[in-house]
């Protein structure tokens, strides 16, 4: 529900920008002095913002339709759309300065310099955004550490979990398991980790790599934990290791 409310707000803001009445929504421009605002073509600025805003709004619409089945592909498309929309706004708003034939060469050179500086700063911001979003979205790992009588599970940006040997009732190997949806934790193009829910297990814990579609299911008296490794071969090795660990 919250996702649709956010989408609706963005859509209304987009309509205002397309109609040329959204200047008060544009950060920086809405707080600028009257003298500063004269430097910009407000209609062009609104239209440029509207185009980028439409891409961002489309990404939110896509996210709302896909959230029940947020696969790595959907997540990647959402992030690309969002990044393109933000990038378009940051770069193209530098072309919205007012420039007329009556201006002197000095004034025109000043505008050209401001455009160059604006593009430079925009590129720096985009690079920083790419790094800050790219690391969580395309990196990360799942860690499974065996100790004498317990297993420690952890995933990127997800709190660790300790499973005692005596808690384990069974260890099974599954192929093409329906993971359901994430209720808490971290999901990226590379991994899924945290609290999930599906029809088969109800609420359960998942620590898995998206590239591998085979899993080890660990059942305890009150919970289910699903794990895997980077490849089916390594997941099978993990299964054998967990099986031996649970039966010793």
C-alpha positions in Angstrom: 0.0 0.0 0.0 2.8 2.4 1.0 4.5 1.8 -2.4 1.4 2.8 -4.3 1.0 6.0 -2.2 4.6 7.0 -3.0 4.0 6.2 -6.7 0.8 8.4 -6.7 2.7 11.3 -5.1 5.4 11.1 -7.7 2.9 10.8 -10.5 1.1 14.0 -9.3 4.4 15.8 -9.1 5.2 14.6 -12.6 2.0 16.1 -13.9 2.7 19.4 -12.4 6.2 19.5 -13.9 4.8 18.5 -17.4 2.3 21.4 -17.2 5.0 23.8 -16.3 3.6 24.5 -12.9 6.1 22.5 -10.8 8.9 25.1 -10.4 8.1 25.2 -6.7 9.0 21.5 -6.5 12.5 21.9 -7.9 15.1 21.9 -5.1 17.4 24.9 -5.4 15.2 26.7 -7.9 12.3 27.0 -5.5 14.5 28.7 -2.9 16.4 30.9 -5.3 16.1 34.7 -5.4 14.1 36.3 -8.1 17.4 37.5 -9.7 18.8 33.9 -9.7 15.6 32.5 -11.2 16.0 34.9 -14.2 19.0 32.9 -15.2 16.8 29.9 -16.0 14.3 29.1 -18.6 11.5 27.9 -16.3 9.5 26.1 -18.9 12.5 24.2 -20.2 13.6 23.4 -16.6 10.1 22.0 -15.8 10.1 20.0 -19.0 13.6 18.6 -18.4 12.7 17.7 -14.8 9.4 16.1 -16.0 11.2 13.8 -18.4 13.6 12.5 -15.7 10.8 12.4 -13.1 8.7 10.3 -15.5 11.5 7.7 -15.7 11.8 7.6 -11.9 8.0 7.3 -11.5 8.0 4.4 -14.1 10.6 2.7 -12.0 8.4 3.0 -8.9 5.4 1.6 -10.9 7.6 -1.3 -12.0 8.7 -1.9 -8.4 5.1 -2.1 -7.2 4.1 -4.6 -9.8 7.2 -6.7 -9.3 7.6 -6.6 -5.5 5.8 -9.9 -5.0 8.3 -11.6 -7.2 11.4 -9.4 -6.8 13.9 -11.5 -8.7 17.4 -10.2 -9.4 16.3 -9.3 -13.0 13.5 -7.1 -11.7 15.7 -5.5 -9.1 18.3 -4.7 -11.8 15.8 -3.1 -14.1 14.4 -1.0 -11.3 17.8 0.2 -10.3 18.7 1.0 -13.9 15.5 3.0 -14.5 16.0 4.9 -11.2 19.6 5.7 -12.0 18.8 6.8 -15.6 16.1 9.1 -14.3 18.3 10.7 -11.7 21.2 11.0 -14.2 19.0 12.7 -16.8 17.9 15.3 -14.3 21.3 16.0 -13.0 22.9 16.3 -16.4 20.2 17.9 -18.5 19.2 20.7 -16.1 22.5 22.2 -16.9 21.1 23.1 -20.3 18.2 25.2 -18.9 20.0 28.5 -18.6 18.5 31.5 -20.4 20.7 32.6 -23.3 19.7 35.4 -25.8 21.3 37.1 -28.7 21.3 40.4 -26.7 23.8 38.9 -24.2 27.4 40.0 -24.3 30.1 37.5 -25.0 31.2 37.8 -21.3 27.7 36.8 -20.2 27.6 33.9 -22.6 31.0 32.7 -21.5 29.8 32.9 -17.9 26.8 30.7 -18.8 29.0 28.2 -20.7 31.3 28.0 -17.6 28.4 27.4 -15.3 27.2 24.6 -17.6 30.6 23.0 -17.6 30.9 23.1 -13.9 27.3 21.8 -13.5 28.0 18.8 -15.7 31.3 18.1 -13.8 29.5 18.2 -10.4 26.6 16.1 -11.8 29.0 13.5 -13.0 30.8 13.4 -9.6 27.4 12.9 -7.9 26.4 10.2 -10.3 29.7 8.3 -9.7 29.2 8.5 -6.0 25.6 7.3 -6.3 26.7 4.4 -8.6 29.3 3.3 -6.0 26.9 3.6 -3.0 24.1 1.7 -4.8 26.3 -0.7 -6.8 28.1 -2.2 -3.9 25.0 -3.2 -1.9 23.1 -4.3 -5.1 25.8 -6.2 -7.0 28.1 -7.4 -4.2 27.7 -9.4 -1.0 28.2 -13.0 0.1 26.6 -15.7 2.3 28.8 -17.1 5.0 28.3 -20.5 6.8 30.8 -21.3 9.5 30.9 -24.7 11.2 32.0 -24.8 14.9 32.1 -27.7 17.3 28.4 -27.8 18.2 26.9 -24.9 16.2 26.7 -23.2 12.8 26.9 -19.5 12.3 25.0 -18.1 9.3 25.4 -14.6 8.0 24.7 -12.5 4.9 25.8 -9.1 3.5 24.0 -6.4 5.6 22.0 -9.0 7.5 22.5 -9.8 11.2 24.1 -13.2 11.9 22.2 -16.3 13.2 23.5 -19.2 15.2 22.0 -22.7 14.8 22.8 -25.2 17.5 23.5 -28.8 16.4 20.9 -30.2 18.8 18.2 -28.1 17.2 18.5 -29.8 13.8 15.8 -32.3 13.1 16.4 -33.0 9.4 18.6 -31.8 6.4 17.2 -32.2 2.9 18.2 -31.2 -0.6 15.8 -29.3 -2.8 15.8 -28.1 -6.5 13.9 -25.1 -7.8 12.4 -24.1 -4.5 9.8 -21.4 -4.4 11.4 -18.8 -2.1 8.3 -16.7 -1.7 8.9 -13.1 -0.6 11.3 -11.4 1.7 9.8 -9.9 4.8 13.0 -8.6 6.4 16.7 -8.6 5.4 18.7 -7.9 2.3 18.1 -8.7 -1.3 20.5 -7.9 -4.2 21.4 -9.1 -7.6 23.9 -11.5 -6.0 22.3 -12.8 -2.8 19.1 -13.1 -0.8 19.3 -13.2 3.0 17.1 -12.7 6.0 13.5 -13.5 6.9 11.3 -14.9 4.1 7.8 -16.3 3.8 6.3 -18.9 1.3 3.4 -21.3 1.3 5.4 -24.3 2.1 7.4 -23.1 5.2 5.5 -20.1 6.3 8.1 -17.8 7.9 11.6 -19.1 7.4 15.3 -17.9 7.2 17.1 -17.8 3.9 20.8 -17.4 3.1 21.4 -18.0 -0.6 23.1 -17.0 -3.8 20.7 -16.1 -6.7 22.9 -17.8 -9.3 22.2 -21.2 -7.8 18.7 -22.6 -7.8 19.4 -25.6 -5.6 19.1 -25.4 -1.8 19.6 -27.2 1.5 16.6 -27.1 3.8 17.3 -27.4 7.5 14.3 -28.2 9.7 14.2 -27.6 13.5 11.3 -27.9 15.9 10.2 -24.3 15.5 11.8 -22.9 12.3 13.2 -23.7 8.9 16.5 -22.4 7.5 17.3 -22.6 3.7 20.8 -22.1 2.5 22.9 -22.8 -0.6 26.3 -22.0 -2.1 27.5 -20.3 -5.3 27.0 -23.4 -7.5 25.0 -26.6 -7.4 28.2 -28.6 -7.0 29.2 -26.6 -4.0 25.7 -26.7 -2.6 25.8 -30.5 -2.7 29.0 -30.4 -0.8 27.4 -28.1 1.7 24.5 -30.5 2.0 26.8 -33.5 2.7 28.7 -31.5 5.3 25.5 -30.4 7.0 24.1 -33.9 6.9 27.2 -35.3 8.6 27.2 -32.4 11.1 23.5 -33.1 12.1 23.9 -36.8 12.5 27.1 -37.1 14.5 
